[in-house]
Amino acid sequence: MSASLDDIAPTARTAWMRLRGELRAMLADDLVAMWAHGGTTFTDDPPRFGDLDTYVILNSRPDEQVVEGIKDAQDAIAREHRVEWDSWYVLAEEARRPESPRHAFQEGRRDTAWAVNRAHWLAGRYVHLHGVGPSEIVPAPTWAELEVDLSRELEHIERHVLEGDTDPYEATYALFNGSRILHSLGTGDVAISKRAAGNWALQHLPARWHPALRAAARAYDGHASPDDTTLLATEMAPFVAMVRTRLPAGDEPISEPRPRWSGY
């Protein structure tokens, strides 16, 4: 069973409802499904929220006029409600396949977290906004597919380390998402929030990492002290390196700076 829209923070709920109304008007029968997912839909996450992760399944690729209308609608809602969108528009024929789908109107982009997303949705970690549910479209991911996505997620974090991007937000993201990767590898379950993954790590990782994990929890709630900020910046790189050693052999950490993660 999916999460309830009634349990979502009011600002996010209003933004999603407005976008749903706009898409229904513009796409009509071409709108197959719309799901909200990500951290904002986890009730154990803090009251603040980041991007509004949104997945939209389409019957056909919209023309340029409709695409511009969708972009304008998202921009207007974002300005009015002070939110940011992380929206994916995917054709239904591609959503039915295990291969990473292309974005319907952003050339070259593919969903590099496709297997993990499917695992979350099929476990009920989404809010059903319109149309059919994930179980009627997307295939269940294999463990091999999930391992590939987990490695990609870690590479994303490693790139921030290489670029020296150790502000409290990125360091907290690295520790909590790294914890989520370890939880997934240890339990076979990828459908867990960052908050829950951090709590799991406190129970299962050596005490060596506990101060940084507690600092990450305070930062996640917006209560990081200057000492927390310093500790997170110091511990980000060794924690990420530790996570890399736990991944199956065959995936090597990146050793040269590359462009920031693009989602390609």
C-alpha positions in Angstrom: 0.0 0.0 0.0 1.3 3.5 -0.9 1.7 6.4 1.6 -1.2 8.8 2.0 -1.1 12.3 0.5 -2.8 13.5 3.7 0.4 12.6 5.7 2.6 14.8 3.5 3.8 18.2 4.6 1.2 20.8 3.6 3.4 22.8 1.2 4.6 19.7 -0.6 1.0 18.3 -0.7 -0.3 21.6 -2.2 2.4 21.7 -4.8 1.9 18.1 -5.9 -1.9 18.6 -6.1 -1.5 21.7 -8.2 0.9 20.0 -10.6 -1.4 17.1 -10.9 -4.2 19.4 -11.9 -2.0 21.2 -14.5 -0.9 17.9 -16.0 -4.4 16.5 -16.2 -5.5 19.6 -18.1 -2.5 19.5 -20.5 -2.1 15.8 -21.1 -5.6 14.4 -20.7 -5.6 10.7 -21.6 -1.8 10.7 -22.3 -1.3 11.0 -18.5 -1.0 7.3 -17.5 0.3 7.7 -13.9 1.8 10.2 -11.5 3.6 9.2 -8.3 5.3 11.3 -5.6 8.3 9.6 -3.9 11.6 10.3 -2.2 12.4 11.8 1.2 9.4 14.1 1.4 7.1 11.1 1.4 8.8 9.4 4.3 7.0 10.4 7.5 10.1 9.7 9.7 12.0 12.5 7.9 12.2 16.0 9.3 9.6 18.7 8.7 11.7 20.5 6.2 12.0 18.9 2.7 14.2 19.1 -0.4 13.3 18.4 -4.0 9.8 17.1 -4.7 10.6 13.8 -6.4 7.9 13.2 -9.0 7.5 10.4 -11.6 5.1 10.9 -14.5 4.2 8.1 -16.9 3.0 9.1 -20.4 1.3 7.3 -23.3 3.2 9.4 -25.8 5.8 12.1 -26.1 4.2 15.5 -25.9 4.8 18.2 -28.5 7.0 21.2 -27.8 4.1 23.5 -26.9 2.9 21.0 -24.2 6.5 20.5 -22.9 6.9 24.3 -22.5 3.5 24.4 -20.7 4.6 21.7 -18.3 7.9 23.5 -17.6 6.1 26.8 -17.1 3.6 25.2 -14.7 6.4 23.6 -12.6 8.3 26.9 -12.5 5.2 28.8 -11.4 4.4 26.3 -8.6 8.0 26.3 -7.5 8.1 30.1 -7.2 4.8 30.4 -5.4 5.5 27.6 -2.9 9.3 27.8 -2.7 9.9 24.2 -3.7 12.2 22.6 -6.1 11.1 19.8 -8.6 13.0 16.7 -9.4 10.5 15.4 -12.0 10.8 12.5 -14.4 8.6 12.1 -17.4 8.8 8.6 -19.0 6.9 6.8 -21.7 4.9 3.9 -20.5 6.5 1.5 -23.1 9.9 2.2 -21.5 8.6 2.1 -17.9 7.6 -1.5 -18.5 11.2 -2.6 -19.2 14.0 -3.3 -16.8 16.4 -1.1 -18.7 16.9 2.5 -17.5 14.2 4.6 -19.2 15.0 7.9 -21.1 13.4 11.2 -20.0 10.6 11.8 -22.4 11.7 15.4 -23.3 15.2 15.9 -21.9 17.6 14.6 -24.6 20.2 12.2 -23.3 19.0 11.8 -19.8 18.3 8.3 -18.4 17.1 7.3 -14.9 20.3 5.9 -13.3 18.4 4.9 -10.1 15.7 3.0 -12.0 16.1 -0.3 -10.1 16.2 1.3 -6.7 13.2 3.5 -7.6 11.2 0.4 -8.6 12.1 -1.3 -5.4 10.8 1.6 -3.4 7.6 1.9 -5.3 6.8 -1.8 -5.2 7.4 -1.7 -1.4 4.8 1.1 -1.1 7.2 3.9 -0.7 5.4 6.4 -2.8 2.2 8.6 -2.9 -0.3 7.7 -5.6 -1.3 10.9 -7.3 -3.0 9.8 -10.5 -3.7 6.8 -12.7 -2.4 3.3 -12.3 0.0 2.1 -9.6 3.6 1.0 -10.1 2.8 -2.7 -9.8 0.7 -2.4 -12.9 3.6 -1.0 -15.0 7.1 -1.5 -13.7 8.9 -4.8 -13.4 10.4 -6.0 -10.1 14.2 -5.3 -10.0 16.7 -8.1 -9.7 19.4 -7.9 -7.0 22.1 -7.6 -9.8 20.3 -4.5 -11.1 20.0 -3.0 -7.6 23.8 -3.5 -7.0 24.5 -1.5 -10.1 22.3 1.3 -8.9 23.9 1.3 -5.4 27.3 1.6 -7.0 26.2 4.5 -9.1 24.8 6.2 -6.0 28.1 5.7 -4.2 30.0 7.1 -7.2 27.7 10.2 -7.0 28.9 10.7 -3.4 32.5 10.0 -4.3 32.4 12.8 -6.9 31.4 15.3 -4.2 34.3 14.1 -2.0 36.8 14.5 -4.9 35.5 18.0 -5.6 35.9 19.0 -1.9 32.2 19.6 -1.5 32.0 19.0 2.2 29.3 21.5 3.4 27.0 20.1 6.0 24.2 19.2 3.5 26.5 17.2 1.3 28.3 15.5 4.2 25.0 14.5 5.8 23.8 13.2 2.5 27.0 11.2 2.1 26.7 9.6 5.6 23.0 8.8 5.4 23.0 7.6 1.9 26.2 5.7 2.5 24.3 4.1 5.5 21.4 3.3 3.2 23.8 1.5 0.8 25.2 -0.5 3.6 21.8 -1.4 4.9 20.7 -2.5 1.5 23.8 -4.7 1.1 23.4 -6.2 4.6 19.6 -6.8 4.4 18.7 -7.0 0.8 16.2 -4.2 1.4 16.7 -0.9 -0.4 13.4 0.7 0.6 14.4 2.6 3.7 14.5 6.3 4.4 17.8 8.2 5.1 16.7 8.8 8.7 16.0 5.1 9.3 19.3 4.2 7.5 21.2 6.5 9.9 19.6 4.9 12.9 20.4 1.4 11.5 24.0 2.4 11.0 24.2 3.5 14.7 23.1 0.1 15.7 25.3 -1.9 13.2 28.5 0.1 12.4 31.5 0.3 14.8 31.5 3.0 17.4 34.2 4.7 15.3 31.4 6.2 13.1 28.9 7.0 15.8 29.9 10.7 16.5 29.7 11.6 12.8 26.3 9.8 12.4 24.9 11.6 15.4 26.2 14.9 13.9 24.6 14.0 10.6 21.3 13.4 12.4 21.4 16.9 14.0 22.4 18.5 10.7 19.5 16.6 9.0 17.1 18.3 11.5 18.8 21.7 10.9 20.4 21.8 14.3 24.1 21.3 13.5 26.6 23.0 15.7 29.9 24.5 14.5 31.6 21.4 15.9 29.1 19.1 14.0 29.9 20.9 10.8 33.7 20.5 11.3 33.3 16.8 12.2 31.1 16.1 9.2 33.6 17.7 6.8 36.4 15.6 8.4 34.6 12.3 8.4 32.8 12.5 5.0 35.7 11.1 3.0 36.8 8.2 5.3 33.1 7.2 5.7 32.6 7.1 1.9 35.8 5.1 1.5 34.6 2.6 4.1 31.4 2.1 2.2 33.2 1.5 -1.0 35.1 -1.4 0.6 31.8 -3.1 1.4 30.6 -3.1 -2.2 31.0 -6.3 -4.2 34.3 -6.6 -6.0 34.4 -5.3 -9.5 33.4 -1.7 -8.8 36.3 0.6 -8.3 36.1 4.1 -6.8 36.6 7.0 -9.2 40.2 8.3 -9.1 40.0 11.4 -11.3 37.7 14.4 -11.0 34.8 14.4 -13.4 31.9 16.7 -14.1 29.3 16.8 -11.4 26.8 14.1 -11.4 24.4 14.7 -14.3 21.9 11.8 -14.1 22.9 10.5 -17.5 
